[in-house]
Each structure stands twice: as C-alpha cells, then as structure tokens.
C-alpha cells in the first residue's frame, strides 16, 4: 500500500506552534498533541517487546487535571476539531470513531460493538496476507464525571480491559438471558479526559488507585488557571497550520504494521524497566510505577511517528519519550495536595513529607497544622491532631523547645528515600 505523503517535518512541533497561543498550560497542549497521534495510530501499529508478550499499542488514557479555567476544555476541543476534520471524507472502515461528549463508561462498550466502530487493514497473519478487523473508539470528554459519575468497579474493570487491547472483549448483557453476551473482536480505546482535583478525590476512593485504571492513565496536572486578554490584536493567527495538521493526521492513520527496534533502544528500555529511574515517591502511584516502561514505549512510538513514517525506535525516540514522561510525572503528585483520603489524615502528613523531601519520618507541629488548615476549618485542627495521636498515626516526641514534634507511625518511609 502506497503511503500518503506527509507535509510536516514534525507533527508535534507543528501542533505546539498551532496551539501556542491557546490559554492553557504547555503540558496540557503537549499531551493533546500526543493524543492526536495516538488516536490516528489506533490498533494498526504496534511493537512487540518479546515473543511471549502480547503486542503493545500506542493508545493512551490521558487525564488533564486542574482548576476551573485552566484550559482543559480548550485543548480537548481543539483535539476533537482536528480529529473530526481528519475523519471527513475518509472511506468506510478507515478514519476515526469519536464518542459523544456525554458518553458513559457503559456507553463506550455499546458504541464499540456497533458496525460503524469496525475498521480494517491488511496484514500478514500466520504467514498469509489478509484483512484484520478491529473495533475502535476515541473518547474526549472535558469532565471525567460524565464518564464515571460515581466509582463502579465493574465499569472501571471494563475500561482497563479495553485499554489492554486484547484480542477479544466479552460482556454479559443483562436482561437477555444468561447466554447473551457482547463480543468485540480486537478492541481499541484511547481517551483524553479532564477533571478537577476535588472531583477526582470525591469520585474515586483510595482503593481505586490500586485497581489498575490509574496505573494505565497519564495524569497531567496544573495548579493555575490561564487568564489571557479578551482582546489582543497582536496575537498571531495560526489557523493556516490547521489543514496541514489534518492532512498529516490522515496520513498517519494509514500507517500499519510492527515497529522495528534497534539494539540501543532495547538496551535503554531494559535498563529503564529494571532500574525504574526517578519513579514516583507517592503512595497513589505505586501501581503506576510498575507500568512506566510500557507508557514509555507508547510515547516512543508516538514520537517516532511524529518525526516520520519509518516506524523505527532508536535512542532519539527513547530519550524524547522519556523527557515527556518525566515532565508529566514531576507535576502529577500535586493533584493530591490538600486532599484528605479515606485513609484518614495519614495522607495529609505524607504530602508534607513528600513536599519537604526530608524523609525523616518526623514532622513539626507547625508543619502538620499548616497542612491540615488547607483542608479543614481552624477549630477542627486541634481535634484532628489529638485524634491522630489517639489512633496511633503519629507519636508525640519530647523536644527542648516546648513545641511538639511528631513521629509518623504508619508510613513506609522507604518509599521516599
């Protein structure tokens, strides 16, 4: 199959130029561009790390987290506009299938089972060239609460399985007899979502962060809104780049087949996977850390395709992917600042320890009080501290100054060293 020519030197660089003046943080815009390529690659492109492991696809679950007015909607809207424009005029069985903005997790499964979500490409299977069919859905929702208004273990498990892109997804249909099931061959799901920190904490209980969904999700966070002038006649108009981005998205969507990897890429990947450099020292990301090397592979594929259509992973793509991953991970733990979890107030103390980076297991009364005042009324703080002492979460230590210090009794400090 002849490849459609591409008009851009580097897709991500052009996207960032196009989005340069959007009132949104740079990390939101960067991951919006990464999602565009991820969406275009769908399930037609993959890398195999080892013959005994399943193929790894470039689909992403991206969660933009920040306060109202920080630019989540603006980035997601631009991404949707580009994908919709790229879809126009493409032949049946090619292109993209975009879910509605108000779709639920259950609705994703129903949509993926529809004929319009079925795509195909030609590839060698068992030594013979033939048609491969797959079912693909893209989800772009500015508010995670639309997708999951409340935590539902079964629905989250469904999303986890769809993310894995297994060869078959099956779901029992309620009300149609015990033998009625929905069967989806070669499912593919990629999601770009937005939410606020408080919504995240209210929707997902503590145990949800140890059940797979967030280990599969790249959390991209900001603490600031992005106000800009309502009127600015000097602001450049980059809309001339829009049709070029659309053209390259279509060209990328026509790519298919397996990536090749150089020995240098494989060595770097092995070292990263085994050594886990700069892993996140935070209780909410313990499961995420186990999947970092998989996230890096997905990003490396996306970076490679951003540059050209050669489908080769080398040191350049590894280093670029690692840079993007590290940038996101640096800001991700800030999502949970000031959030008290179902584990009581232990996490509030943990946030202070992580933020200070002291790793001593000792916190001053002033530090603890300041932390608790961020999330509680002043008159509640004294009662909370006494309750923590009574519950054995902290142990009061003798000091020469008269101001108490507390030893943390219930946190594994080895995580922070």
C-alpha positions in Angstrom: 0.0 0.0 0.0 1.4 3.4 -1.0 1.8 5.8 1.9 0.0 9.1 1.7 2.7 11.8 1.6 3.1 13.9 4.7 3.5 17.7 4.6 5.0 18.4 8.1 8.5 18.0 9.3 7.5 17.0 12.8 3.8 16.7 13.8 4.2 17.5 17.5 6.4 20.6 16.8 3.8 21.9 14.4 0.9 21.1 16.8 2.7 23.1 19.6 3.1 26.0 17.2 -0.5 25.8 16.2 -1.6 25.7 19.9 1.0 28.2 21.1 -1.5 30.9 22.0 -4.2 28.8 23.4 -4.9 29.8 27.1 -3.8 26.5 28.5 -0.6 25.2 30.2 2.2 23.8 27.9 1.9 20.3 29.4 -1.8 20.2 28.5 -1.1 21.3 25.0 1.8 18.8 24.6 -0.3 15.8 25.7 -3.1 17.0 23.5 -0.7 16.6 20.5 0.5 13.2 21.8 -3.2 12.0 21.9 -3.8 13.1 18.3 -1.0 10.8 17.0 -2.1 8.0 19.4 -5.7 8.3 18.1 -4.5 8.2 14.5 -2.3 5.1 15.0 -5.3 3.3 16.7 -4.7 -0.5 16.6 -2.9 -0.7 13.2 0.6 -0.1 14.6 2.3 -1.9 17.5 5.6 -3.0 19.0 6.5 -6.5 20.3 8.9 -6.5 23.2 9.2 -10.3 23.4 7.5 -13.1 21.5 6.0 -14.3 24.8 4.4 -10.9 25.5 1.3 -9.5 23.7 1.9 -6.6 21.3 1.9 -3.1 22.7 -0.3 -0.5 21.0 0.1 3.3 21.2 -3.3 4.0 22.8 -3.3 6.4 25.7 -5.5 7.2 28.7 -4.7 10.9 29.4 -6.3 12.9 32.3 -5.8 16.6 32.4 -6.3 17.8 36.0 -6.6 21.4 37.1 -8.9 24.1 38.5 -11.7 25.7 36.5 -10.5 28.0 33.7 -7.1 26.3 33.4 -7.6 25.3 29.7 -8.7 21.7 29.8 -11.8 22.3 27.6 -9.9 24.4 25.2 -7.2 21.8 24.5 -9.8 19.0 24.3 -12.0 21.0 21.9 -9.1 21.7 19.6 -8.1 18.0 19.5 -11.7 17.0 18.7 -11.9 19.6 16.0 -8.8 18.2 14.3 -9.9 14.6 14.6 -13.4 15.4 13.2 -11.8 17.3 10.3 -9.5 14.4 9.5 -12.4 12.0 9.5 -14.4 13.9 6.9 -14.4 12.2 3.5 -12.4 9.1 4.6 -13.6 5.8 3.2 -15.7 3.4 5.3 -13.6 1.2 7.5 -10.9 3.9 7.8 -10.6 7.0 9.8 -11.8 7.6 13.4 -14.9 6.9 15.5 -15.4 9.6 18.1 -17.7 9.1 21.1 -20.1 11.7 22.2 -19.1 14.1 24.9 -21.7 12.8 27.3 -21.0 9.1 26.9 -20.8 6.8 29.9 -18.4 4.0 30.5 -21.2 1.5 29.7 -22.0 3.5 26.5 -18.4 3.1 25.3 -18.9 -0.7 25.2 -22.2 -0.3 23.3 -20.7 2.1 20.8 -17.6 -0.1 20.2 -19.9 -3.0 19.4 -21.6 -1.1 16.5 -20.7 -1.7 12.9 -19.6 2.0 12.4 -16.8 1.4 15.0 -15.4 -1.5 13.0 -12.2 -0.8 11.0 -9.8 -3.0 9.0 -6.4 -3.1 7.4 -4.4 -5.8 5.5 -1.6 -7.6 7.2 0.2 -10.9 7.4 -1.4 -13.4 9.8 0.2 -16.8 10.1 2.2 -16.2 7.0 -0.7 -15.1 4.9 -1.8 -11.6 3.9 -5.4 -10.9 4.8 -7.9 -8.4 6.3 -7.7 -7.7 10.0 -10.7 -6.2 11.6 -10.8 -4.2 14.9 -13.2 -2.0 16.8 -12.0 1.4 17.9 -13.5 4.3 19.8 -12.0 7.6 20.8 -13.3 9.4 23.9 -12.6 13.1 24.5 -14.6 14.4 27.5 -13.8 17.6 29.4 -15.1 16.2 32.6 -14.3 12.7 33.9 -17.6 12.9 36.0 -19.5 12.5 32.7 -17.8 9.2 32.0 -17.8 7.9 35.6 -20.3 9.9 37.7 -19.6 7.5 40.6 -17.0 4.8 41.1 -18.1 1.5 39.7 -15.6 -1.3 40.0 -17.1 -3.3 37.1 -17.1 -0.4 34.7 -13.6 0.6 35.6 -12.5 -3.0 35.0 -14.1 -2.9 31.6 -12.1 0.3 30.7 -8.9 -1.4 32.0 -9.5 -4.4 29.7 -10.3 -2.2 26.7 -7.1 -0.3 27.3 -5.1 -3.6 27.1 -6.3 -4.1 23.5 -6.8 -7.9 24.0 -7.9 -10.0 21.1 -11.5 -10.3 22.4 -13.7 -8.4 24.8 -16.8 -10.1 26.2 -19.5 -8.6 28.4 -22.6 -10.3 29.7 -25.8 -8.5 28.6 -28.2 -8.0 31.5 -31.9 -8.9 30.9 -31.3 -11.1 27.8 -30.7 -14.4 29.3 -27.6 -16.0 30.8 -26.1 -16.8 27.4 -26.3 -13.4 25.8 -23.0 -11.6 25.6 -21.5 -8.7 23.6 -18.3 -9.9 21.8 -15.9 -7.3 20.5 -13.0 -8.5 18.3 -9.7 -6.7 18.7 -11.0 -3.7 20.7 -9.1 -0.4 20.9 -9.8 2.5 23.2 -8.0 5.8 23.6 -9.2 8.6 26.0 -8.5 12.2 26.6 -10.3 13.4 29.7 -10.4 16.4 32.0 -11.3 16.9 35.7 -10.7 19.0 38.8 -8.7 17.7 41.8 -11.7 17.8 44.1 -13.9 15.8 41.6 -11.1 13.2 41.4 -11.0 12.8 45.1 -14.8 12.7 45.5 -15.3 10.2 42.7 -12.5 7.7 43.3 -12.0 6.0 46.7 -8.5 5.3 47.9 -8.6 1.7 46.7 -9.3 2.8 43.2 -5.7 3.9 42.8 -4.7 0.3 43.3 -7.1 -1.3 40.8 -5.4 -0.6 37.5 -7.2 2.4 36.0 -4.7 5.0 37.2 -1.7 2.8 36.5 -2.9 2.9 32.9 -3.6 6.7 33.0 -1.1 9.5 32.4 -2.1 12.3 34.8 -1.2 15.8 33.5 -1.7 18.4 36.2 -1.6 22.2 36.7 -2.5 24.3 39.7 -3.0 27.5 37.9 -5.7 28.9 35.6 -4.6 30.6 32.4 -6.2 34.0 32.0 -5.4 35.9 28.8 -6.6 39.2 27.3 -10.1 39.1 25.8 -8.9 41.4 23.0 -5.4 41.2 21.6 -4.9 42.4 18.1 -1.2 41.4 18.2 -1.8 37.7 18.8 -0.9 35.7 15.7 -3.5 33.6 14.0 -2.1 30.1 13.4 -5.1 28.6 11.7 -3.1 28.3 8.5 -1.5 25.3 10.1 -4.8 23.5 10.7 -5.2 21.9 7.2 -1.6 20.7 7.3 -2.2 19.0 10.7 -5.4 17.4 9.3 -3.5 16.2 6.2 -0.8 14.5 8.3 -3.3 13.0 10.7 -4.9 11.3 7.7 -1.5 10.1 6.5 -0.6 8.8 10.0 -4.0 6.9 10.2 -3.0 4.9 7.1 0.2 3.5 8.7 0.1 -0.1 9.7 2.5 -2.8 10.9 5.1 -3.5 13.5 7.8 -1.2 14.7 11.4 -2.3 14.5 13.7 -1.6 17.4 17.4 -1.0 17.4 19.7 -2.8 19.9 20.4 0.5 21.6 16.7 1.2 22.1 16.2 -2.3 23.5 19.2 -1.9 26.0 17.9 1.5 27.2 14.4 0.1 27.6 15.6 -2.9 29.6 17.7 -0.6 31.9 14.7 1.7 32.4 12.4 -1.2 33.2 14.7 -2.9 35.6 16.1 0.2 37.4 13.0 2.4 37.4 14.9 5.7 37.5 13.0 8.7 39.0 10.0 6.6 39.9 7.2 8.5 41.7 7.7 8.5 45.5 4.0 8.7 46.4 1.5 6.2 47.6 -1.0 6.9 44.9 1.5 6.0 42.2 2.9 2.7 43.5 0.9 0.7 40.8 1.6 3.3 38.2 5.4 2.8 38.7 5.1 -0.8 37.6 3.8 0.3 34.1 6.2 3.2 33.4 8.2 1.3 30.9 5.0 0.5 29.0 4.0 4.1 29.0 7.5 5.0 27.7 7.1 2.5 24.8 3.8 4.0 23.8 5.3 7.5 23.9 8.3 6.4 21.9 6.1 5.0 19.1 4.2 8.3 19.0 7.4 10.4 19.0 8.8 8.2 16.1 5.7 8.8 14.0 5.7 12.5 14.8 9.1 12.6 13.1 8.5 10.4 10.1 6.7 7.2 8.9 9.7 4.9 9.1 8.4 3.0 12.2 11.8 2.6 13.8 12.5 3.0 17.5 16.0 4.2 18.4 17.8 6.2 21.1 16.3 9.5 19.8 12.8 8.3 20.3 13.6 6.8 23.7 15.1 10.0 25.0 12.3 12.2 23.7 9.6 9.9 25.2 11.5 9.8 28.5 11.5 13.6 28.6 7.8 13.8 28.1 7.2 11.1 30.7 9.4 12.8 33.3 7.8 16.2 32.7 4.3 14.7 33.3 5.4 12.7 36.4 7.0 15.8 38.0 3.7 17.5 38.3 1.3 14.6 38.7 1.6 14.1 42.6 0.5 17.8 43.0 -3.0 16.6 42.1 -3.4 15.2 45.6 -2.1 18.2 47.5 -4.6 19.2 50.2 -6.8 16.1 49.6 -7.7 14.0 52.7 -8.4 10.5 51.7 -10.3 7.6 53.2 -7.2 6.5 55.0 -7.8 9.3 57.4 -5.2 12.0 57.8 -2.2 9.9 57.1 -2.1 11.1 53.6 -2.1 14.7 54.7 1.1 14.1 56.6 2.5 12.1 53.7 2.0 15.1 51.4 4.0 17.2 53.8 6.9 14.7 53.9 6.9 14.3 50.1 6.7 18.1 49.6 9.5 18.8 52.0 11.5 15.9 50.8 13.1 15.3 54.2 12.2 11.6 54.5 12.9 11.7 58.3 9.5 10.5 59.5 9.3 13.5 61.8 7.0 16.4 61.3 6.8 19.6 63.4 3.5 20.8 64.9 3.6 23.8 62.7 4.0 21.8 59.5 1.2 19.5 60.5 -1.1 22.3 61.5 -0.4 24.3 58.3 -1.2 21.2 56.2 -4.5 20.4 57.9 -5.6 24.0 57.7 -5.6 23.8 54.0 -8.4 21.3 54.1 -10.2 21.9 57.4 -11.6 24.7 59.5 -9.2 26.1 62.1 -11.2 25.0 65.0 -11.1 21.4 63.8 -7.3 21.1 63.6 -6.6 20.6 67.3 -9.2 17.8 67.5 -7.8 16.1 64.4 -4.3 16.1 65.8 -5.5 14.7 69.1 -7.4 12.0 67.2 -4.3 11.1 65.2 -2.3 10.8 68.4 -5.0 8.6 70.0 -5.3 6.5 66.9 -1.5 5.9 66.8 -1.0 7.5 63.4 1.5 9.9 65.0 3.6 9.7 68.1 4.4 12.9 70.1 8.1 13.4 70.8 9.8 15.3 73.5 11.6 18.4 72.4 13.8 21.1 74.1 11.9 24.0 72.5 8.5 23.2 74.0 6.8 23.0 70.6 5.9 19.4 69.9 7.2 17.3 67.0 5.6 14.1 65.9 6.9 10.8 64.6 5.0 9.3 61.7 3.9 5.8 62.8 2.1 4.4 59.8 4.0 5.5 56.7 6.6 3.4 54.9 9.4 5.9 54.7 11.5 3.7 52.4 9.2 4.9 49.6 10.6 8.4 49.9 14.3 7.6 50.0 
